């Protein structure tokens, strides 16, 4: 794999959350809507969630105060069911026999339980996403055992880094891309009006920083190349016995 600079992140994401994201055990029904920021992520989330709810009894968006009949899936925002994967607030630490185990926040797990599957949106690079399946009997498939992790503190040791360059053992990953001229203009206005990590420079300065990969989430080209490389050699491991689930979707 090509080696790229570590990816800068917003202050709402800590290193412990990045580690938790990579270590989350996947399920065959998991869905990740992946993209570089301002590429049509929310629009794609709505499409996917609409498809998931097509055969389920649901309430109109915004009717969260209506009575729950057991299968009502009202939501105020699509992120209720497809939360931003790498935000600290969506994770919690819980004591375990092995020390500290990082888990998804209760609100995230409750909404996923209601939906009947887990769905996330993420701007992390391919190498930073989980690859292991929680189903017993899966054998990891390594794409590359060399190179550095794309975490904003730099590479980890070789024994750990190669684990995160595997093909996913299960789950589904959708990648969204957009005309880069539109991306940079939209991202500038977004970060200039955002509370966390507000960008205070001019658009000309932002453009230079964006091309140099200095703004949050780094270079869009590096992001795209990482996913292109991962998708190009992305074969599911069907030894776990859930290949029928993959065919059904």
WOSULCOR-V706298 format. One record per residue. N is the residue number from 1. PHI is phi in degrees with one decimal (999 if undefined). OMEGA is omega in whole degrees, -180 to 180 (NA if undefined). BURIAL is b if it has 9 or more other ideal C-beta (glycine too) atoms within 8 Angstrom, else e. Layout:
BEGIN
[[N;PHI;OMEGA;BURIAL] [N;PHI;OMEGA;BURIAL]]
END
This chain:
BEGIN
[[1;999;175;b] [2;-69.9;179;e] [3;-101.3;-180;e] [4;-118.6;176;b] [5;-61.5;176;e] [6;-55.9;-175;b] [7;-89.5;176;b] [8;-64.9;-179;b] [9;-128.3;175;b] [10;-72.9;-180;e] [11;-66.0;178;e] [12;-83.6;180;e] [13;-123.9;180;b] [14;-102.6;178;e] [15;-65.4;178;e] [16;-65.8;177;b] [17;-69.5;177;b] [18;-59.4;178;b] [19;-64.1;179;b] [20;-63.3;179;b] [21;-59.7;-178;b] [22;-72.6;-175;b] [23;-96.5;-179;b] [24;-61.5;177;e] [25;-66.2;-179;e] [26;-77.0;172;b] [27;-118.8;-179;b] [28;-56.4;-177;b] [29;-90.8;-179;b] [30;-63.5;176;b] [31;-129.6;176;b] [32;-119.7;172;b] [33;-93.6;-171;b] [34;-110.1;179;b] [35;-169.6;163;b] [36;-77.1;-177;b] [37;-52.6;175;b] [38;64.7;-180;b] [39;-110.8;-178;b] [40;103.1;-176;e] [41;-63.2;-176;b] [42;-63.8;177;e] [43;-58.5;180;e] [44;-69.7;175;b] [45;-56.9;180;b] [46;-62.1;179;b] [47;-61.7;-178;e] [48;-64.8;-179;b] [49;-64.3;177;b] [50;-60.6;178;e] [51;-65.5;-180;e] [52;-67.3;-177;b] [53;-92.2;-173;b] [54;-58.1;-178;e] [55;-111.0;180;e] [56;-118.7;175;e] [57;-67.8;-176;e] [58;-145.2;176;e] [59;-104.2;177;e] [60;-60.1;178;e] [61;-55.9;177;e] [62;99.7;-179;e] [63;-94.9;-175;e] [64;-70.0;-180;e] [65;-87.9;-180;e] [66;-70.7;-179;e] [67;-63.1;179;e] [68;-93.5;-178;e] [69;-95.6;178;e] [70;112.0;-180;e] [71;-129.4;177;e] [72;-74.6;-174;b] [73;-124.4;179;b] [74;-66.7;176;b] [75;-152.1;178;b] [76;-88.5;180;e] [77;-148.1;-178;e] [78;-58.7;180;b] [79;-69.8;174;b] [80;-59.8;-180;b] [81;-105.6;179;b] [82;-128.0;-174;b] [83;-69.7;175;b] [84;-66.6;-170;b] [85;-60.2;-168;b] [86;-100.6;176;b] [87;-100.3;-179;b] [88;-53.8;-176;b] [89;-64.7;-179;e] [90;-93.2;179;b] [91;-131.7;176;b] [92;-143.2;176;e] [93;-100.4;-180;b] [94;-133.7;-179;e] [95;-65.3;177;e] [96;-138.9;-180;e] [97;-64.5;-178;e] [98;-95.0;-178;e] [99;118.1;-180;e] [100;-112.2;179;e] [101;-110.6;-179;b] [102;-91.3;-177;b] [103;-125.7;171;b] [104;-64.3;180;b] [105;-60.9;-178;b] [106;-56.4;-178;e] [107;-62.1;178;e] [108;-66.6;-179;b] [109;-65.7;179;b] [110;-65.0;179;e] [111;-67.6;176;b] [112;-66.2;177;b] [113;-62.5;178;e] [114;-65.0;-180;e] [115;-71.3;-180;b] [116;92.6;176;e] [117;-166.5;-180;b] [118;-101.7;178;b] [119;-137.9;-179;b] [120;-136.3;164;b] [121;-115.0;-176;b] [122;-151.0;173;b] [123;-111.0;177;b] [124;-69.0;175;b] [125;-72.4;-177;b] [126;-53.4;-176;b] [127;-67.5;-176;b] [128;-95.2;-178;b] [129;-93.2;-179;b] [130;-66.9;-179;b] [131;-129.0;-176;b] [132;-84.2;177;b] [133;-101.3;-180;b] [134;-77.1;178;e] [135;-71.5;-180;b] [136;-65.4;175;e] [137;98.0;179;e] [138;-78.0;176;b] [139;-112.7;-179;e] [140;-57.8;176;b] [141;-117.1;-176;b] [142;-87.9;172;e] [143;-84.0;-173;b] [144;-162.8;179;e] [145;-106.0;-179;e] [146;-124.7;178;e] [147;92.8;-176;b] [148;-107.6;175;b] [149;-71.9;179;b] [150;-90.3;179;b] [151;-108.8;-170;b] [152;-71.6;172;b] [153;-104.0;177;e] [154;98.4;-175;e] [155;-70.7;172;e] [156;-101.5;-176;e] [157;-69.6;-174;e] [158;-61.1;-178;e] [159;-66.1;-180;e] [160;-93.2;-171;b] [161;-65.7;-175;b] [162;-69.4;-179;b] [163;-62.3;-174;b] [164;-93.1;176;b] [165;-111.1;179;b] [166;-85.5;166;b] [167;-69.8;177;b] [168;-62.8;179;b] [169;-76.7;177;b] [170;-164.6;-177;b] [171;88.5;-178;b] [172;-128.3;-177;e] [173;-126.8;180;b] [174;-108.7;180;b] [175;-108.2;-178;e] [176;-115.1;176;b] [177;-131.5;-172;e] [178;-150.8;175;b] [179;-51.1;-172;e] [180;-67.9;175;e] [181;-63.5;177;e] [182;-67.5;-179;b] [183;-60.9;-174;b] [184;-66.9;178;b] [185;-65.6;-179;b] [186;-67.2;-178;b] [187;-67.9;177;b] [188;-61.2;-180;b] [189;-65.8;180;e] [190;-65.0;-178;b] [191;-69.4;179;b] [192;-70.9;-178;b] [193;-117.6;-178;e] [194;-96.0;-179;b] [195;-70.3;-178;e] [196;-84.6;176;e] [197;67.8;-177;b] [198;-58.2;176;b] [199;-90.9;-174;b] [200;-109.9;-179;e] [201;-83.9;178;e] [202;-80.8;178;e] [203;-64.2;179;e] [204;-61.2;178;e] [205;-68.0;178;e] [206;-60.1;-179;b] [207;-60.0;179;b] [208;-65.4;180;e] [209;-63.8;180;b] [210;-65.1;179;b] [211;-66.0;180;e] [212;-86.6;179;e] [213;73.1;-175;b] [214;-94.9;-179;e] [215;-90.1;-180;b] [216;-51.8;-178;b] [217;76.9;169;b] [218;67.0;-177;b] [219;-80.2;177;b] [220;-66.8;178;b] [221;-66.8;178;e] [222;-62.4;179;b] [223;-60.5;-179;b] [224;-64.9;-178;b] [225;-64.2;178;b] [226;-60.0;-180;b] [227;-70.1;179;b] [228;-60.7;179;e] [229;-66.3;179;b] [230;-68.5;-179;b] [231;-71.3;-177;b] [232;-64.7;-178;e] [233;-126.1;-173;e] [234;-104.1;178;e] [235;-114.4;179;e] [236;-69.5;174;b] [237;-86.3;-177;b] [238;-92.0;180;e] [239;-71.5;-178;e] [240;-79.6;178;b] [241;85.9;179;e] [242;-115.5;178;b] [243;-66.3;177;b] [244;-67.5;178;e] [245;-66.3;-179;b] [246;-64.1;-179;b] [247;-67.7;-179;e] [248;-75.3;-174;e] [249;85.5;NA;e]]
END
